[in-house]
């Protein structure tokens, strides 16, 4: 394996160029899917890398329950700086597992509590909460998807702006944006180098819903006004994995994008452009990370198997 075992920990840096360029130059739907895939794969690879290093480090601890052969020099020689890297990987992997578990648990708790609070019939999947605090968000629930909005927010929007609001939130539900946001959150917790991708995915999902809403109401300026008003008076959704019209982020950029013509949908950017080169760099980095992780895992399994049965 050699130093290649460490590559998945640092290769997420190759995705940084595509994060900003994708949200500026790609269609929001393409940007969301591309960035989510890159973040998810790289996070899995870096976590696998930590797991392999943890095996080496744990096998060197006195009194460990692992086979004695796993601490042989042949096993340690497969990892450079095995003493430091192996022991450092143990708390690092523990932290990753704890924070990722907290994200998943909080996501499901918020959804469950919200569904319980909103139990009962609703008009066309819209739950209007009698609350003076203005906010709105999309609450996924399979066949019980809800758009949650308060009377405080509806009171500051005109009729067309309300239709834009509902179209925006329904776009979040139809595209299952909460899944993209959850993957990006978990990826950023697994490897801090993926934080820019989390921010980019959050922005791209909002832009995707903005464009779907503009197409639904046939007026981009109405959607822009609704976003601007909601951002001035609203608070964010109860969890970062739930999407909402007033999600935190660069609202002026969203409004400016809606005041321009609709973006052209491209499945993949041309290779000769800046965004094309950045996308290819991220794709290559992701592929190398995956191959490095797979190679390291296979090599480590083979070495451990031989050490176990010697």
Helices and strands as residue ranges (DSSP letters): G 2-6, H 7-10, G 11-15, H 16-25, H 28-59, G 68-71, H 73-77, H 82-117, E 126-129, E 136-139, G 142-144, E 146-150, H 151-154, H 159-174, H 177-190, G 192-194, H 195-217, H 220-233, H 251-258, H 274-308
